[in-house]
């Protein structure tokens, strides 16, 4: 099962025109809860993200944020920097082959993160659920969460919350067949 | 006050790649209520839409759907087809000038409709509230609800409903200054 858990702007961007996510701090978040992130992560076996997202996380001035293995999609990266060697592992090849290998190792519930990676998975209709928190801001441009698709994909809204009565979060699951 | 009331796909499109809105019928809607449309319309004094949207509505094989005057933005249209002469009125010029004229005539609360028109109003930061119903489908391309903007715009989510527990609808109001 491949899942997305992400915040995006009202106009569907996950990073602004400068590639920054600083605008996420333009609203105040609830102090006492994590907006479902902990529950979501506890259901996941591992993360899958692109090289660029991985390098962004490596650059954060905080402790390594994940307690699950992170698989970094890259066809050129041979190893991750030594300090992250216990946390992250490069993987290469076609997405379905990578998934087959991860499933065999017991990593079945995967948190798919990063704009390009999410779009690649969606292109192959490999996303099963998406939890999307909408930040009520129009950025007017940037990195879109969704890209072009050859075929439409039906989802179902299975959960809906509004944190502090002003931050909507929806959970959608893919409706196939 | 300029308001938007619209349905869009999960990936932010209001028409598919063929310009069609047929995909709106890919989900089942609540039978007993109008998803807030009646309440919304009762607050409005008139509609403002582009020529293309107007022509689309004219082509619908149903009775004229609006009981409020419709102002059709067009710099080339001199009059509307005779059968709609009591319903719709062409207006031309810069958006702010048109608004000034409509306000003077007592049309203060305006329902702004049609993709291009909504985007033109947003470009000039003239939208005060947006009620957006999200249809849980990824279209993968088409006519986007939102376009590029020079400056970001903060909104506030002031109302949130989920019709039949599966069709989310959010109302956002512009937060200025």
Interface residues (C-beta under 8 A of the other chain):
Chain A: X10 X11 X12 X16 X23 X26 X27 X122 X134 X136 X137 X138 X139 X140 X141 X145 X146 X147 X148 X149 X150 X151 X152 X153 X154 X155 X156 X157 X158 X160 X162 X166 X167 X168 X170 X172
Chain B: X10 X11 X12 X16 X23 X26 X27 X122 X134 X136 X137 X138 X139 X140 X141 X145 X146 X147 X148 X149 X150 X151 X152 X153 X154 X155 X156 X157 X158 X160 X162 X166 X167 X168 X170 X172
